[in-house]
Amino acid sequence: MGFNILWPAMRWPDNREIETASVAEHSAQFCEHYSEVSDAQWANCHAVVSVNDIPAEYHGRLKQCRIFVTPKVGFDNIDLKAWGALGIPVCNVPDYGTQEVADHAMALMLSLMKGITFHTRELKKDPKGLWRPALNPYGRRLSSCVCGVVGLGRIGTAAALRAKAFGMDVVMYDPYRENGAELSIGIRRVHTLAELFAQADVVTLHTPLSAETDKLINADVLNASKPGLILVNTARGPVIDLDALYDALRANTVQAVGLDVLPQEPADPEHPLIKAWAADEEWIDHRLLLTPHSAFYTPESVYDMRFKPGEIALNYLTGGQLNNCVNEEFLVHSASG
């Protein structure tokens, strides 16, 4: 039996060879917008792949759909309960950019701790006069520093191992990881954010976005941090309270920050932090690095992001193997009435 896999709102503008290859001899169907999907396509699809949630108005048209796959790590924009009520499992793709995001976190950390962008910009002003190795005020010996990792999932573990390879003393905080997870990779564990921020020279965030992690890094956490803190976020923007971060940078409670994600994307040019950074205000100069949610991006990760959803869908449709289901609790509740 052939299955119909529907991509109702394609993210990538180029050809569809990767997605088509992922479902082999089965049918891959593509539309650019939800409104362009025909009633027959909704009714006959056995799986749906979409970055964003499917509007509820289309749920009633899904007559044969057995699985929904979102081709990314985060699923906070998907109504897991609604899909569970339909009896449809929701699966994500948590492993397409693990190495890339961990690498990016290290790149932001190293750029700040070794003054890479600092020296580059200064030398542009005066290549001869500012040829001063000791000019960078933020230089650190990495092996003398404590690196705190918040969230020891796939990416957090990869980041911890990279920091450890630089000789850093790595400490983790993750209340959901089983006892001994830290011992398996040779790092330390603390049981509160306050403990971690009090001892870390650099903190890198690797948590999902949820009601618990929204503004997890707030004024209380930042104000209790070790002097000279460098903070890196390649997870989700709302994990950091941006207003509190602005205040902490202004008060020199936090020394420098590297952000690949923001609470509002694209960046809000009117937010005080973004406005000060864009204007090169002296107080924030060389203390904030921004990248446009690009940590995941390499040709290899994009291939995985595009190929793996079809693979996940077919594993379930053809053999009943359910990979990376993120709404299982709602499916169980639905089944039990």
Phi, psi and omega in degrees: 000134176268143180252151178256118179253123186250125169256097189277349180209085187296136181273327188259134188277347186272201186294171186250023186296322182294311180297317180298318179295330184292337181250008173050240186278358179277171186271124174253123183240138187230141170223157181273332182218151180303322183295343181271351181285129181283160177301323180294321179294316176300313186292328187261354182285144177259344178209148177236135177240122182204139176294318180257165180293154175277125179308141185303333182297340180265349185302322182293345181271352182275094185272329184238001185297132182242350182202143174240128180240128174255122190278056180200177180280309185286146179222021181291344178266010180250133178280087185298323182293319180296318178293322177298321178296333176278354183078020184249120177289144175252129179236146176248181178238086190278355191241011184286331185232024184305309183291320182297315183291320176297319177299318182295320177300318178293323180297316177297316179300312182293321179301320181283317186284336180251002174069031185298302181291328178302305182294322180301313181291320180295318181294330176299325182291321184201086186303330181269309185292331181259020174282074187229101183303329184271007183291328184294118182277355187247013183297140180224147167274112187301322184289352176261001187254153173261127177253119178264133179244120178259109183100104183254055172274208181300308184288319178300321178294317179298320178293319179299318179294324177293317178296321178298322179295335175278002179087011182282152173276109188259131179231141184239154171228121177198100184292350183260350178279142182293156177301135178096352179301322180289325182292330183293338177242009172074040176235177181260167180228140169238164188249002174218154174299322181302318178299316183294310183292335181289337185244349186273139172276328176222139178237132177241131188261133181216051181251153171286168176265128178207179177300328181284327185262353176298121183056035175302320178267095186243188184300319181299316180294312183294321181290340180263007185282161177296137179306138179086016183301137168249127185243134181233133177229112173241018183266264178227139186302314184293353177298331178256133171284106187294327176295317179294323178295318177303312180297320182293323176291318179297324182273001183062022172290322173251133183279314185203158185218141172239119184237124171261346183226151181224158178300327176238125180232133356302168184302141176280109184293346181266352177294137184307322181292313180293320181296316179295319179295314182295329181273002182054041176299140190301323185294336182251359184302128179069011183250355180223124173249132177237137169230153192272061181053044187251006185303325185284343200276113164214161176304324181292318181290324178295321176301312180297321180297327183271330184274318190294327179301317177297320178298316179298316180300314183290327176303323180281315184293323185267331185227001179075010180276116184257108182259134171060039178289129184246002178234029184301323182298326180281329175294318178297315179298320180295319182292328182274357179082000000 
